Amino acid sequence: MKNNIRPIDIAKSLNVSTSTLRSYETRGIIPATERLGTGYRIYTEEHLAYFECIVAMSPGFGMEITTAVLKKLQQKNLNSALWIINETQAANYQEKELAIRIIKDLNNILDSQTIANNIMTIGEVANEAKISTSTIRYWEKEGYVNSKRGENNYRYFNSYH
């Protein structure tokens, strides 16, 4: 490609509209553009790289994260940009793992024998769910969960809870 690239050519190559390109510019996530005497924007290979990055990143990370990363890149702060991506990937992984555990637990609910045999104390539940025991007590007080009480009046939970 030439040094100067028309907005329509970038839009077509990325399957987006020229107004989408302008919205990215308005967000400040691409470098400032120069203009021809006619007022048309002049995009360069650098702009194209930013647009390609936006189109590649935004479906997986969302525009908020994509914007933060590209602004860091414009500031020549590569480490910060990479840390934003790393932290987001770690959070996504944790959410995925939680979803997998929830699906597993929901499948266990269908097996009533598992429910009856998988009795846990409040501490075990808190550890498994990665929340505090006081949170569970609060939820019980508010009626979000109901524990069974043993002979010793301790709270006991099962997979359903």
SESEDREN-672699 format. One record per residue: chain; residue number from 1; y, z, x of N, C-alpha, C in turn; residue in one letter. Coordinates in Angstrom, 1 decimal. Example, Ala and Ser with C-alpha at 12.3 -4.5 7.8 and 13.67 -1.06 7.14 Angstrom:
// residues 2
+--------+-----+--------+--------+--------+--------+--------+--------+--------+--------+--------+--------+
: chaine : num :   n.py :   n.pz :   n.px :  ca.py :  ca.pz :  ca.px :   c.py :   c.pz :   c.px : residu :
+--------+-----+--------+--------+--------+--------+--------+--------+--------+--------+--------+--------+
:      A :   1 :   -5.7 :    7.8 :   13.2 :   -4.5 :    7.8 :   12.3 :   -3.3 :    7.8 :   13.2 :      A :
:      A :   2 :   -2.2 :    7.1 :   12.8 :   -1.1 :    7.1 :   13.7 :    0.0 :    7.9 :   12.9 :      S :
+--------+-----+--------+--------+--------+--------+--------+--------+--------+--------+--------+--------+
This chain:
// residues 161
+--------+-----+--------+--------+--------+--------+--------+--------+--------+--------+--------+--------+
: chaine : num :   n.py :   n.pz :   n.px :  ca.py :  ca.pz :  ca.px :   c.py :   c.pz :   c.px : residu :
+--------+-----+--------+--------+--------+--------+--------+--------+--------+--------+--------+--------+
:      A :   1 :   -1.2 :    0.0 :    0.8 :    0.0 :    0.0 :    0.0 :    1.3 :    0.0 :    0.9 :      M :
:      A :   2 :    2.3 :   -0.4 :    0.3 :    3.6 :   -0.5 :    1.0 :    4.2 :    1.0 :    1.1 :      K :
:      A :   3 :    5.3 :    1.1 :    1.9 :    5.9 :    2.4 :    2.0 :    6.5 :    2.8 :    0.6 :      N :
:      A :   4 :    7.2 :    1.9 :   -0.1 :    7.8 :    2.2 :   -1.4 :    6.8 :    1.8 :   -2.5 :      N :
:      A :   5 :    6.5 :    2.7 :   -3.3 :    5.5 :    2.5 :   -4.4 :    6.2 :    2.7 :   -5.8 :      I :
:      A :   6 :    6.0 :    1.7 :   -6.6 :    6.6 :    1.8 :   -8.0 :    5.9 :    2.9 :   -8.8 :      R :
:      A :   7 :    6.6 :    3.6 :   -9.6 :    6.0 :    4.6 :  -10.5 :    4.9 :    4.1 :  -11.3 :      P :
:      A :   8 :    5.1 :    2.9 :  -11.9 :    4.1 :    2.3 :  -12.8 :    2.8 :    2.0 :  -12.0 :      I :
:      A :   9 :    2.9 :    1.7 :  -10.7 :    1.7 :    1.4 :  -10.0 :    0.9 :    2.7 :   -9.7 :      D :
:      A :  10 :    1.6 :    3.8 :   -9.5 :    0.9 :    5.1 :   -9.3 :    0.3 :    5.5 :  -10.6 :      I :
:      A :  11 :    1.1 :    5.4 :  -11.7 :    0.6 :    5.8 :  -13.0 :   -0.7 :    5.0 :  -13.4 :      A :
:      A :  12 :   -0.7 :    3.7 :  -13.1 :   -1.9 :    2.9 :  -13.5 :   -3.1 :    3.3 :  -12.6 :      K :
:      A :  13 :   -2.8 :    3.5 :  -11.3 :   -4.0 :    3.8 :  -10.4 :   -4.6 :    5.2 :  -10.7 :      S :
:      A :  14 :   -3.8 :    6.1 :  -11.3 :   -4.3 :    7.5 :  -11.6 :   -4.6 :    7.6 :  -13.1 :      L :
:      A :  15 :   -4.4 :    6.6 :  -13.9 :   -4.6 :    6.6 :  -15.3 :   -3.8 :    7.7 :  -16.0 :      N :
:      A :  16 :   -2.5 :    7.8 :  -15.7 :   -1.6 :    8.6 :  -16.3 :   -0.4 :    7.8 :  -16.7 :      V :
:      A :  17 :    0.5 :    8.4 :  -17.4 :    1.8 :    7.7 :  -17.8 :    2.9 :    8.0 :  -16.8 :      S :
:      A :  18 :    3.9 :    7.2 :  -16.8 :    5.0 :    7.4 :  -15.9 :    5.8 :    8.6 :  -16.4 :      T :
:      A :  19 :    5.7 :    9.0 :  -17.6 :    6.4 :   10.2 :  -18.1 :    5.6 :   11.4 :  -17.5 :      S :
:      A :  20 :    4.3 :   11.3 :  -17.4 :    3.6 :   12.4 :  -16.7 :    4.0 :   12.6 :  -15.3 :      T :
:      A :  21 :    4.2 :   11.5 :  -14.6 :    4.7 :   11.6 :  -13.2 :    6.1 :   12.3 :  -13.2 :      L :
:      A :  22 :    6.9 :   11.9 :  -14.1 :    8.3 :   12.5 :  -14.2 :    8.2 :   14.0 :  -14.5 :      R :
:      A :  23 :    7.2 :   14.4 :  -15.3 :    7.1 :   15.8 :  -15.7 :    6.6 :   16.6 :  -14.4 :      S :
:      A :  24 :    5.8 :   16.0 :  -13.6 :    5.4 :   16.7 :  -12.3 :    6.6 :   16.8 :  -11.4 :      Y :
:      A :  25 :    7.5 :   15.8 :  -11.4 :    8.7 :   15.9 :  -10.6 :    9.6 :   17.0 :  -11.2 :      E :
:      A :  26 :    9.7 :   17.1 :  -12.5 :   10.5 :   18.1 :  -13.1 :   10.0 :   19.5 :  -12.8 :      T :
:      A :  27 :    8.7 :   19.7 :  -12.7 :    8.1 :   21.0 :  -12.4 :    8.3 :   21.3 :  -10.9 :      R :
:      A :  28 :    8.8 :   20.4 :  -10.1 :    9.0 :   20.6 :   -8.7 :    7.8 :   20.7 :   -7.9 :      G :
:      A :  29 :    6.7 :   20.0 :   -8.3 :    5.5 :   20.0 :   -7.6 :    5.2 :   18.8 :   -6.7 :      I :
:      A :  30 :    6.2 :   17.9 :   -6.7 :    6.1 :   16.8 :   -5.7 :    7.4 :   16.9 :   -4.9 :      I :
:      A :  31 :    7.5 :   16.3 :   -3.7 :    8.7 :   16.3 :   -3.0 :    9.8 :   15.5 :   -3.7 :      P :
:      A :  32 :   11.0 :   15.8 :   -3.4 :   12.1 :   15.1 :   -4.1 :   12.0 :   13.6 :   -3.8 :      A :
:      A :  33 :   12.5 :   12.8 :   -4.8 :   12.4 :   11.4 :   -4.6 :   13.8 :   10.8 :   -4.4 :      T :
:      A :  34 :   13.8 :    9.7 :   -3.7 :   15.1 :    8.9 :   -3.6 :   15.1 :    7.9 :   -4.7 :      E :
:      A :  35 :   16.3 :    7.4 :   -5.0 :   16.4 :    6.4 :   -6.0 :   17.1 :    5.1 :   -5.5 :      R :
:      A :  36 :   16.7 :    4.0 :   -6.1 :   17.4 :    2.8 :   -5.8 :   18.7 :    2.8 :   -6.5 :      L :
:      A :  37 :   19.5 :    1.8 :   -6.1 :   20.9 :    1.7 :   -6.8 :   20.8 :    1.5 :   -8.3 :      G :
:      A :  38 :   19.7 :    1.0 :   -8.8 :   19.5 :    0.8 :  -10.2 :   19.0 :    2.1 :  -10.9 :      T :
:      A :  39 :   18.8 :    3.2 :  -10.1 :   18.3 :    4.5 :  -10.7 :   16.8 :    4.7 :  -10.7 :      G :
:      A :  40 :   16.1 :    3.6 :  -10.3 :   14.6 :    3.8 :  -10.3 :   14.2 :    4.7 :   -9.1 :      Y :
:      A :  41 :   13.2 :    5.5 :   -9.4 :   12.6 :    6.4 :   -8.4 :   11.9 :    5.5 :   -7.3 :      R :
:      A :  42 :   11.9 :    6.0 :   -6.1 :   11.2 :    5.4 :   -5.0 :   10.1 :    6.5 :   -4.6 :      I :
:      A :  43 :    8.9 :    6.1 :   -4.8 :    7.8 :    7.0 :   -4.4 :    7.2 :    6.4 :   -3.1 :      Y :
:      A :  44 :    6.7 :    7.3 :   -2.3 :    6.1 :    6.9 :   -1.0 :    4.6 :    7.3 :   -1.0 :      T :
:      A :  45 :    3.9 :    7.1 :    0.1 :    2.5 :    7.5 :    0.3 :    2.4 :    9.0 :    0.1 :      E :
:      A :  46 :    3.4 :    9.8 :    0.6 :    3.4 :   11.2 :    0.4 :    3.4 :   11.6 :   -1.0 :      E :
:      A :  47 :    4.2 :   11.0 :   -1.8 :    4.2 :   11.2 :   -3.3 :    2.9 :   10.9 :   -3.9 :      H :
:      A :  48 :    2.3 :    9.8 :   -3.5 :    1.0 :    9.4 :   -4.0 :    0.0 :   10.4 :   -3.7 :      L :
:      A :  49 :    0.0 :   11.0 :   -2.5 :   -0.9 :   12.0 :   -2.2 :   -0.8 :   13.3 :   -3.0 :      A :
:      A :  50 :    0.5 :   13.6 :   -3.3 :    0.7 :   14.8 :   -4.2 :    0.2 :   14.5 :   -5.6 :      Y :
:      A :  51 :    0.5 :   13.3 :   -6.1 :    0.0 :   12.9 :   -7.5 :   -1.5 :   12.9 :   -7.5 :      F :
:      A :  52 :   -2.1 :   12.4 :   -6.5 :   -3.6 :   12.4 :   -6.5 :   -4.2 :   13.8 :   -6.5 :      E :
:      A :  53 :   -3.5 :   14.7 :   -5.7 :   -3.9 :   16.1 :   -5.7 :   -3.8 :   16.8 :   -7.0 :      C :
:      A :  54 :   -2.7 :   16.5 :   -7.7 :   -2.5 :   17.1 :   -9.1 :   -3.6 :   16.6 :  -10.0 :      I :
:      A :  55 :   -3.8 :   15.3 :  -10.0 :   -4.9 :   14.8 :  -10.9 :   -6.2 :   15.3 :  -10.6 :      V :
:      A :  56 :   -6.5 :   15.6 :   -9.3 :   -7.8 :   16.1 :   -8.9 :   -7.9 :   17.6 :   -9.2 :      A :
:      A :  57 :   -6.9 :   18.4 :   -8.9 :   -6.9 :   19.8 :   -9.0 :   -6.8 :   20.4 :  -10.5 :      M :
:      A :  58 :   -5.9 :   19.8 :  -11.2 :   -5.5 :   20.4 :  -12.5 :   -6.6 :   20.6 :  -13.5 :      S :
:      A :  59 :   -7.6 :   19.7 :  -13.6 :   -8.7 :   19.9 :  -14.5 :   -9.5 :   21.2 :  -14.2 :      P :
:      A :  60 :   -9.7 :   21.5 :  -12.9 :  -10.5 :   22.6 :  -12.5 :   -9.7 :   23.9 :  -12.4 :      G :
:      A :  61 :   -8.5 :   23.8 :  -11.9 :   -7.7 :   25.0 :  -11.7 :   -6.6 :   25.2 :  -12.7 :      F :
:      A :  62 :   -6.2 :   24.2 :  -13.5 :   -5.1 :   24.4 :  -14.4 :   -3.8 :   24.1 :  -13.7 :      G :
:      A :  63 :   -2.8 :   23.8 :  -14.5 :   -1.5 :   23.4 :  -13.9 :   -0.8 :   24.6 :  -13.2 :      M :
:      A :  64 :   -1.0 :   25.8 :  -13.7 :   -0.3 :   27.0 :  -13.1 :   -0.7 :   27.1 :  -11.6 :      E :
:      A :  65 :   -2.0 :   27.1 :  -11.4 :   -2.5 :   27.3 :  -10.0 :   -2.2 :   26.0 :   -9.2 :      I :
:      A :  66 :   -2.4 :   24.8 :   -9.8 :   -2.0 :   23.6 :   -9.1 :   -0.6 :   23.6 :   -8.6 :      T :
:      A :  67 :    0.3 :   24.0 :   -9.5 :    1.7 :   24.1 :   -9.2 :    2.0 :   25.1 :   -8.1 :      T :
:      A :  68 :    1.4 :   26.2 :   -8.1 :    1.6 :   27.2 :   -7.1 :    1.1 :   26.7 :   -5.7 :      A :
:      A :  69 :    0.0 :   26.0 :   -5.7 :   -0.6 :   25.5 :   -4.5 :    0.4 :   24.4 :   -3.9 :      V :
:      A :  70 :    0.8 :   23.5 :   -4.7 :    1.6 :   22.4 :   -4.2 :    3.0 :   22.8 :   -3.8 :      L :
:      A :  71 :    3.5 :   23.8 :   -4.4 :    4.8 :   24.4 :   -4.0 :    4.6 :   25.0 :   -2.6 :      K :
:      A :  72 :    3.5 :   25.7 :   -2.4 :    3.3 :   26.3 :   -1.0 :    3.1 :   25.2 :    0.0 :      K :
:      A :  73 :    2.4 :   24.1 :   -0.4 :    2.3 :   22.9 :    0.6 :    3.6 :   22.3 :    0.9 :      L :
:      A :  74 :    4.5 :   22.2 :   -0.1 :    5.8 :   21.7 :    0.2 :    6.6 :   22.6 :    1.1 :      Q :
:      A :  75 :    6.3 :   23.9 :    1.1 :    7.0 :   24.8 :    2.0 :    6.3 :   24.8 :    3.4 :      Q :
:      A :  76 :    5.3 :   24.0 :    3.5 :    4.5 :   23.9 :    4.8 :    3.8 :   25.2 :    5.0 :      K :
:      A :  77 :    3.3 :   25.8 :    3.9 :    2.6 :   27.1 :    4.0 :    1.2 :   26.9 :    3.6 :      N :
:      A :  78 :    0.4 :   26.2 :    4.5 :   -1.0 :   25.9 :    4.2 :   -1.9 :   27.1 :    3.9 :      L :
:      A :  79 :   -1.7 :   28.1 :    4.7 :   -2.5 :   29.3 :    4.6 :   -2.4 :   29.9 :    3.2 :      N :
:      A :  80 :   -1.1 :   30.1 :    2.7 :   -0.9 :   30.6 :    1.4 :   -1.5 :   29.7 :    0.3 :      S :
:      A :  81 :   -1.4 :   28.4 :    0.5 :   -2.0 :   27.5 :   -0.5 :   -3.5 :   27.7 :   -0.6 :      A :
:      A :  82 :   -4.1 :   27.8 :    0.6 :   -5.6 :   27.9 :    0.7 :   -6.0 :   29.3 :    0.1 :      L :
:      A :  83 :   -5.2 :   30.3 :    0.3 :   -5.6 :   31.6 :   -0.2 :   -5.5 :   31.6 :   -1.8 :      W :
:      A :  84 :   -4.5 :   30.9 :   -2.3 :   -4.4 :   30.8 :   -3.8 :   -5.7 :   30.2 :   -4.3 :      I :
:      A :  85 :   -6.1 :   29.1 :   -3.7 :   -7.3 :   28.4 :   -4.1 :   -8.5 :   29.3 :   -3.9 :      I :
:      A :  86 :   -8.6 :   30.0 :   -2.8 :   -9.8 :   30.9 :   -2.5 :   -9.8 :   32.0 :   -3.6 :      N :
:      A :  87 :   -8.7 :   32.6 :   -3.9 :   -8.7 :   33.7 :   -4.8 :   -9.1 :   33.2 :   -6.2 :      E :
:      A :  88 :   -8.6 :   32.1 :   -6.6 :   -9.0 :   31.5 :   -7.9 :  -10.4 :   31.2 :   -8.0 :      T :
:      A :  89 :  -11.0 :   30.6 :   -6.9 :  -12.4 :   30.3 :   -6.9 :  -13.2 :   31.6 :   -7.0 :      Q :
:      A :  90 :  -12.8 :   32.6 :   -6.3 :  -13.5 :   33.9 :   -6.3 :  -13.5 :   34.5 :   -7.8 :      A :
:      A :  91 :  -12.3 :   34.4 :   -8.4 :  -12.2 :   34.9 :   -9.8 :  -13.1 :   34.1 :  -10.7 :      A :
:      A :  92 :  -13.0 :   32.8 :  -10.5 :  -13.9 :   31.9 :  -11.4 :  -15.4 :   32.2 :  -11.2 :      N :
:      A :  93 :  -15.8 :   32.5 :  -10.0 :  -17.2 :   32.8 :   -9.7 :  -17.5 :   34.2 :  -10.4 :      Y :
:      A :  94 :  -16.6 :   35.2 :  -10.3 :  -16.9 :   36.4 :  -11.0 :  -17.0 :   36.2 :  -12.5 :      Q :
:      A :  95 :  -16.1 :   35.4 :  -13.1 :  -16.2 :   35.2 :  -14.5 :  -17.5 :   34.4 :  -14.9 :      E :
:      A :  96 :  -17.9 :   33.5 :  -14.0 :  -19.2 :   32.8 :  -14.3 :  -20.3 :   33.8 :  -14.2 :      K :
:      A :  97 :  -20.4 :   34.7 :  -13.2 :  -21.4 :   35.6 :  -13.1 :  -21.5 :   36.6 :  -14.3 :      E :
:      A :  98 :  -20.3 :   37.0 :  -14.8 :  -20.2 :   37.8 :  -16.0 :  -20.7 :   37.1 :  -17.2 :      L :
:      A :  99 :  -20.4 :   35.8 :  -17.3 :  -20.9 :   35.0 :  -18.4 :  -22.4 :   34.9 :  -18.4 :      A :
:      A : 100 :  -22.9 :   34.7 :  -17.2 :  -24.4 :   34.6 :  -17.1 :  -25.0 :   35.9 :  -17.5 :      I :
:      A : 101 :  -24.5 :   37.1 :  -17.0 :  -25.0 :   38.4 :  -17.4 :  -24.9 :   38.6 :  -18.9 :      R :
:      A : 102 :  -23.8 :   38.2 :  -19.5 :  -23.6 :   38.3 :  -21.0 :  -24.7 :   37.5 :  -21.7 :      I :
:      A : 103 :  -24.9 :   36.3 :  -21.3 :  -25.9 :   35.4 :  -21.9 :  -27.3 :   36.0 :  -21.8 :      I :
:      A : 104 :  -27.6 :   36.5 :  -20.6 :  -28.9 :   37.2 :  -20.4 :  -29.0 :   38.4 :  -21.3 :      K :
:      A : 105 :  -27.9 :   39.2 :  -21.4 :  -28.0 :   40.4 :  -22.3 :  -28.1 :   40.0 :  -23.8 :      D :
:      A : 106 :  -27.4 :   38.9 :  -24.2 :  -27.6 :   38.4 :  -25.6 :  -29.0 :   37.9 :  -25.8 :      L :
:      A : 107 :  -29.6 :   37.3 :  -24.8 :  -31.0 :   36.9 :  -25.0 :  -31.9 :   38.1 :  -25.1 :      N :
:      A : 108 :  -31.6 :   39.1 :  -24.4 :  -32.4 :   40.3 :  -24.5 :  -32.3 :   41.0 :  -25.8 :      N :
:      A : 109 :  -31.1 :   40.9 :  -26.5 :  -30.9 :   41.5 :  -27.8 :  -31.9 :   40.9 :  -28.8 :      I :
:      A : 110 :  -32.3 :   39.6 :  -28.6 :  -33.2 :   39.0 :  -29.5 :  -34.6 :   39.6 :  -29.4 :      L :
:      A : 111 :  -34.8 :   40.3 :  -28.2 :  -36.1 :   40.9 :  -28.0 :  -36.0 :   42.4 :  -28.3 :      D :
:      A : 112 :  -36.3 :   42.8 :  -29.5 :  -36.1 :   44.2 :  -29.9 :  -36.9 :   45.2 :  -29.0 :      S :
:      A : 113 :  -38.0 :   44.7 :  -28.5 :  -38.8 :   45.6 :  -27.6 :  -38.0 :   45.9 :  -26.3 :      Q :
:      A : 114 :  -37.3 :   44.9 :  -25.8 :  -36.5 :   45.2 :  -24.6 :  -35.4 :   46.2 :  -24.9 :      T :
:      A : 115 :  -34.8 :   46.0 :  -26.1 :  -33.7 :   47.0 :  -26.5 :  -34.3 :   48.4 :  -26.5 :      I :
:      A : 116 :  -35.4 :   48.6 :  -27.1 :  -36.0 :   49.9 :  -27.2 :  -36.4 :   50.5 :  -25.9 :      A :
:      A : 117 :  -36.8 :   49.7 :  -25.0 :  -37.3 :   50.2 :  -23.7 :  -36.2 :   50.2 :  -22.6 :      N :
:      A : 118 :  -35.0 :   49.6 :  -22.8 :  -34.0 :   49.6 :  -21.8 :  -32.9 :   50.5 :  -22.1 :      N :
:      A : 119 :  -33.1 :   51.8 :  -22.1 :  -32.2 :   52.9 :  -22.4 :  -31.4 :   53.2 :  -21.1 :      I :
:      A : 120 :  -30.1 :   53.2 :  -21.2 :  -29.2 :   53.5 :  -20.0 :  -28.3 :   54.7 :  -20.4 :      M :
:      A : 121 :  -27.9 :   55.4 :  -19.3 :  -26.9 :   56.4 :  -19.5 :  -25.5 :   55.8 :  -19.4 :      T :
:      A : 122 :  -24.5 :   56.6 :  -19.8 :  -23.1 :   56.1 :  -19.8 :  -22.8 :   55.6 :  -18.3 :      I :
:      A : 123 :  -23.2 :   56.4 :  -17.3 :  -22.9 :   56.0 :  -15.9 :  -23.6 :   54.7 :  -15.5 :      G :
:      A : 124 :  -24.8 :   54.5 :  -16.0 :  -25.5 :   53.2 :  -15.7 :  -24.8 :   52.1 :  -16.3 :      E :
:      A : 125 :  -24.4 :   52.3 :  -17.6 :  -23.7 :   51.2 :  -18.3 :  -22.3 :   50.9 :  -17.6 :      V :
:      A : 126 :  -21.6 :   51.9 :  -17.2 :  -20.3 :   51.7 :  -16.5 :  -20.5 :   51.0 :  -15.2 :      A :
:      A : 127 :  -21.5 :   51.4 :  -14.5 :  -21.8 :   50.7 :  -13.2 :  -22.2 :   49.2 :  -13.5 :      N :
:      A : 128 :  -23.0 :   49.0 :  -14.4 :  -23.5 :   47.6 :  -14.7 :  -22.3 :   46.7 :  -15.2 :      E :
:      A : 129 :  -21.5 :   47.3 :  -16.0 :  -20.3 :   46.5 :  -16.6 :  -19.1 :   46.6 :  -15.7 :      A :
:      A : 130 :  -19.2 :   47.4 :  -14.6 :  -18.0 :   47.5 :  -13.7 :  -16.8 :   48.0 :  -14.4 :      K :
:      A : 131 :  -17.0 :   49.0 :  -15.2 :  -15.8 :   49.7 :  -15.9 :  -16.0 :   51.2 :  -15.8 :      I :
:      A : 132 :  -15.0 :   51.9 :  -16.1 :  -15.1 :   53.4 :  -16.0 :  -15.8 :   54.0 :  -17.2 :      S :
:      A : 133 :  -16.4 :   55.2 :  -16.9 :  -17.1 :   55.9 :  -18.1 :  -16.0 :   56.3 :  -19.1 :      T :
:      A : 134 :  -14.8 :   56.6 :  -18.6 :  -13.8 :   57.0 :  -19.6 :  -13.4 :   55.8 :  -20.5 :      S :
:      A : 135 :  -13.5 :   54.6 :  -20.0 :  -13.3 :   53.4 :  -20.9 :  -14.3 :   53.3 :  -22.0 :      T :
:      A : 136 :  -15.6 :   53.6 :  -21.6 :  -16.7 :   53.6 :  -22.6 :  -16.4 :   54.7 :  -23.6 :      I :
:      A : 137 :  -16.1 :   55.8 :  -23.2 :  -15.8 :   57.0 :  -24.1 :  -14.7 :   56.6 :  -25.1 :      R :
:      A : 138 :  -13.6 :   56.0 :  -24.5 :  -12.5 :   55.5 :  -25.4 :  -13.0 :   54.5 :  -26.4 :      Y :
:      A : 139 :  -13.8 :   53.5 :  -26.0 :  -14.3 :   52.5 :  -26.9 :  -15.1 :   53.1 :  -28.0 :      W :
:      A : 140 :  -15.9 :   54.2 :  -27.6 :  -16.7 :   54.8 :  -28.6 :  -15.8 :   55.6 :  -29.6 :      E :
:      A : 141 :  -14.8 :   56.3 :  -29.1 :  -13.8 :   57.0 :  -29.9 :  -13.2 :   56.0 :  -30.9 :      K :
:      A : 142 :  -12.8 :   54.8 :  -30.4 :  -12.2 :   53.8 :  -31.3 :  -13.1 :   53.1 :  -32.2 :      E :
:      A : 143 :  -14.4 :   53.3 :  -32.0 :  -15.4 :   52.6 :  -32.9 :  -15.9 :   51.3 :  -32.4 :      G :
:      A : 144 :  -15.5 :   50.9 :  -31.2 :  -16.0 :   49.6 :  -30.7 :  -17.5 :   49.6 :  -30.3 :      Y :
:      A : 145 :  -17.9 :   50.7 :  -29.8 :  -19.4 :   50.9 :  -29.5 :  -19.8 :   52.2 :  -30.1 :      V :
:      A : 146 :  -21.1 :   52.3 :  -30.4 :  -21.7 :   53.6 :  -30.9 :  -22.9 :   53.8 :  -30.1 :      N :
:      A : 147 :  -22.9 :   55.0 :  -29.4 :  -24.1 :   55.3 :  -28.6 :  -25.0 :   56.2 :  -29.4 :      S :
:      A : 148 :  -26.3 :   56.2 :  -28.9 :  -27.2 :   57.1 :  -29.5 :  -27.1 :   58.4 :  -28.6 :      K :
:      A : 149 :  -27.4 :   59.5 :  -29.3 :  -27.3 :   60.8 :  -28.6 :  -28.7 :   61.3 :  -28.4 :      R :
:      A : 150 :  -29.0 :   61.8 :  -27.2 :  -30.3 :   62.4 :  -26.9 :  -30.4 :   63.9 :  -27.3 :      G :
:      A : 151 :  -31.5 :   64.5 :  -27.1 :  -31.7 :   65.9 :  -27.4 :  -30.7 :   66.8 :  -26.7 :      E :
:      A : 152 :  -30.3 :   66.3 :  -25.5 :  -29.3 :   67.1 :  -24.7 :  -27.8 :   66.7 :  -25.1 :      N :
:      A : 153 :  -27.6 :   65.9 :  -26.1 :  -26.4 :   65.4 :  -26.6 :  -25.7 :   64.4 :  -25.6 :      N :
:      A : 154 :  -26.4 :   63.9 :  -24.6 :  -25.9 :   62.9 :  -23.7 :  -25.9 :   61.5 :  -24.5 :      Y :
:      A : 155 :  -24.9 :   60.7 :  -24.1 :  -24.9 :   59.3 :  -24.7 :  -25.9 :   58.5 :  -24.0 :      R :
:      A : 156 :  -26.6 :   57.7 :  -24.8 :  -27.5 :   56.7 :  -24.3 :  -27.2 :   55.3 :  -25.0 :      Y :
:      A : 157 :  -27.3 :   54.3 :  -24.1 :  -27.0 :   52.9 :  -24.6 :  -28.3 :   52.0 :  -24.3 :      F :
:      A : 158 :  -28.3 :   50.9 :  -25.0 :  -29.3 :   49.9 :  -24.7 :  -28.6 :   48.6 :  -24.5 :      N :
:      A : 159 :  -29.4 :   47.5 :  -24.3 :  -28.9 :   46.2 :  -24.0 :  -27.9 :   45.7 :  -25.1 :      S :
:      A : 160 :  -28.2 :   46.1 :  -26.3 :  -27.3 :   45.6 :  -27.4 :  -25.9 :   46.1 :  -27.2 :      Y :
:      A : 161 :  -25.8 :   47.4 :  -26.8 :  -24.4 :   48.0 :  -26.5 :  -23.8 :   47.3 :  -25.4 :      H :
+--------+-----+--------+--------+--------+--------+--------+--------+--------+--------+--------+--------+
